Amino acid sequence: MKILKRGDVMVLREIVAGKIKLYEEMMEREKNPEKKAVWHFVISDLKGELD
């Protein structure tokens, strides 16, 4: 297993933050309430892993 350096963690956080932004945009465009709920769950899960 590779040990992550501080710089690696920063890059990973940037990637996750970018994905959250993308998913939020997709959730906004989604018309189906069931699919919207799934996007909300995915975004919440990702935000939970950031903290």
MDTraj code that builds the backbone (N, CA, C; nanometers):
import mdtraj as md
import numpy as np

residues = "MET LYS ILE LEU LYS ARG GLY ASP VAL MET VAL LEU ARG GLU ILE VAL ALA GLY LYS ILE LYS LEU TYR GLU GLU MET MET GLU ARG GLU LYS ASN PRO GLU LYS LYS ALA VAL TRP HIS PHE VAL ILE SER ASP LEU LYS GLY GLU LEU ASP".split()
xyz = np.array([
    [0.0838, -0.1185, 0.0000],
    [0.0000, 0.0000, 0.0000],
    [0.0880, 0.1245, 0.0000],
    [0.0523, 0.2195, -0.0836],
    [0.1299, 0.3427, -0.0967],
    [0.0883, 0.4427, 0.0118],
    [0.1864, 0.5084, 0.0694],
    [0.1573, 0.6117, 0.1691],
    [0.1359, 0.7433, 0.0946],
    [0.0241, 0.8092, 0.1247],
    [-0.0080, 0.9355, 0.0580],
    [0.0679, 1.0508, 0.1229],
    [0.1188, 1.1379, 0.0396],
    [0.1830, 1.2602, 0.0887],
    [0.0768, 1.3693, 0.0971],
    [0.1105, 1.4783, 0.1634],
    [0.0168, 1.5902, 0.1794],
    [-0.0326, 1.6405, 0.0437],
    [0.0556, 1.6529, -0.0536],
    [0.0180, 1.6991, -0.1874],
    [-0.0828, 1.6064, -0.2534],
    [-0.0656, 1.4755, -0.2346],
    [-0.1579, 1.3765, -0.2927],
    [-0.2986, 1.3954, -0.2360],
    [-0.3057, 1.4204, -0.1060],
    [-0.4358, 1.4380, -0.0404],
    [-0.5049, 1.5620, -0.0950],
    [-0.4275, 1.6695, -0.1166],
    [-0.4850, 1.7930, -0.1702],
    [-0.5425, 1.7685, -0.3099],
    [-0.4689, 1.6944, -0.3924],
    [-0.5152, 1.6630, -0.5276],
    [-0.6435, 1.5806, -0.5210],
    [-0.6472, 1.4820, -0.4331],
    [-0.7678, 1.3988, -0.4190],
    [-0.8874, 1.4830, -0.3759],
    [-0.8655, 1.5771, -0.2844],
    [-0.9758, 1.6640, -0.2399],
    [-1.0272, 1.7498, -0.3542],
    [-0.9359, 1.7983, -0.4385],
    [-0.9761, 1.8781, -0.5551],
    [-1.0628, 1.7947, -0.6493],
    [-1.0216, 1.6686, -0.6722],
    [-1.0970, 1.5787, -0.7608],
    [-1.2368, 1.5543, -0.7043],
    [-1.2450, 1.5251, -0.5749],
    [-1.3748, 1.4988, -0.5113],
    [-1.4628, 1.6235, -0.5163],
    [-1.4034, 1.7400, -0.4898],
    [-1.4803, 1.8653, -0.4938],
    [-1.5336, 1.8900, -0.6355],
    [-1.4536, 1.8597, -0.7363],
    [-1.4967, 1.8740, -0.8754],
    [-1.6119, 1.7809, -0.9083],
    [-1.6035, 1.6573, -0.8579],
    [-1.7110, 1.5600, -0.8813],
    [-1.8398, 1.6061, -0.8142],
    [-1.8299, 1.6578, -0.6920],
    [-1.9490, 1.7059, -0.6212],
    [-2.0160, 1.8160, -0.7029],
    [-1.9363, 1.9089, -0.7552],
    [-1.9909, 2.0195, -0.8355],
    [-2.0614, 1.9650, -0.9597],
    [-1.9991, 1.8697, -1.0271],
    [-2.0575, 1.8076, -1.1461],
    [-2.1891, 1.7372, -1.1118],
    [-2.1878, 1.6592, -1.0037],
    [-2.3075, 1.5846, -0.9639],
    [-2.4206, 1.6789, -0.9241],
    [-2.3872, 1.7926, -0.8570],
    [-2.4900, 1.8889, -0.8189],
    [-2.5559, 1.9483, -0.9433],
    [-2.4748, 1.9756, -1.0473],
    [-2.5306, 2.0278, -1.1722],
    [-2.6225, 1.9241, -1.2362],
    [-2.5822, 1.7974, -1.2350],
    [-2.6647, 1.6918, -1.2936],
    [-2.7945, 1.6756, -1.2147],
    [-2.7878, 1.6896, -1.0830],
    [-2.9069, 1.6787, -0.9981],
    [-3.0041, 1.7926, -1.0302],
    [-2.9514, 1.9130, -1.0534],
    [-3.0354, 2.0286, -1.0875],
    [-3.1125, 2.0045, -1.2167],
    [-3.0474, 1.9407, -1.3154],
    [-3.1090, 1.9175, -1.4459],
    [-3.2063, 1.8001, -1.4449],
    [-3.1935, 1.7127, -1.3457],
    [-3.2753, 1.5905, -1.3394],
    [-3.4216, 1.6236, -1.3086],
    [-3.5112, 1.5683, -1.3883],
    [-3.6555, 1.5926, -1.3699],
    [-3.7211, 1.4843, -1.2832],
    [-3.6727, 1.3600, -1.2965],
    [-3.7294, 1.2465, -1.2231],
    [-3.6931, 1.2563, -1.0737],
    [-3.7925, 1.2670, -0.9833],
    [-3.7633, 1.2831, -0.8401],
    [-3.6860, 1.1660, -0.7789],
    [-3.7079, 1.0438, -0.8291],
    [-3.6351, 0.9284, -0.7748],
    [-3.4863, 0.9394, -0.8070],
    [-3.4558, 0.9764, -0.9324],
    [-3.3157, 0.9919, -0.9722],
    [-3.2518, 1.1097, -0.8990],
    [-3.3313, 1.2133, -0.8746],
    [-3.2819, 1.3311, -0.8019],
    [-3.2418, 1.2905, -0.6596],
    [-3.3192, 1.2035, -0.5993],
    [-3.2890, 1.1550, -0.4644],
    [-3.1590, 1.0748, -0.4632],
    [-3.1358, 0.9973, -0.5679],
    [-3.0113, 0.9193, -0.5782],
    [-2.8919, 1.0142, -0.5882],
    [-2.9028, 1.1175, -0.6724],
    [-2.7937, 1.2160, -0.6836],
    [-2.7682, 1.2808, -0.5486],
    [-2.8753, 1.3149, -0.4777],
    [-2.8616, 1.3794, -0.3460],
    [-2.7856, 1.2881, -0.2497],
    [-2.8180, 1.1584, -0.2531],
    [-2.7504, 1.0621, -0.1670],
    [-2.6018, 1.0532, -0.2008],
    [-2.5704, 1.0449, -0.3306],
    [-2.4307, 1.0342, -0.3756],
    [-2.3515, 1.1571, -0.3315],
    [-2.4097, 1.2762, -0.3497],
    [-2.3428, 1.4005, -0.3114],
    [-2.3217, 1.4043, -0.1608],
    [-2.4223, 1.3671, -0.0844],
    [-2.4106, 1.3659, 0.0621],
    [-2.3002, 1.2712, 0.1067],
    [-2.2931, 1.1557, 0.0412],
    [-2.1908, 1.0558, 0.0735],
    [-2.0516, 1.1110, 0.0471],
    [-2.0332, 1.1755, -0.0673],
    [-1.9028, 1.2321, -0.1011],
    [-1.8638, 1.3436, -0.0047],
    [-1.9587, 1.4272, 0.0319],
    [-1.9300, 1.5355, 0.1252],
    [-1.8942, 1.4810, 0.2618],
    [-1.9575, 1.3720, 0.2992],
    [-1.9262, 1.3093, 0.4276],
    [-1.7851, 1.2560, 0.4332],
    [-1.7331, 1.2087, 0.3195],
    [-1.5974, 1.1555, 0.3137],
    [-1.4919, 1.2664, 0.3117],
    [-1.5322, 1.3879, 0.2759],
    [-1.4374, 1.4984, 0.2738],
    [-1.3988, 1.5420, 0.4142],
    [-1.4936, 1.5390, 0.5059],
    [-1.4677, 1.5896, 0.6403],
    [-1.3948, 1.4896, 0.7285],
])
top = md.Topology()
chain = top.add_chain()
for i, resn in enumerate(residues, 1):
    res = top.add_residue(resn, chain, resSeq=i)
    for name in ("N", "CA", "C"):
        top.add_atom(name, md.element.get_by_symbol(name[0]), res)
traj = md.Trajectory(xyz[None], top)
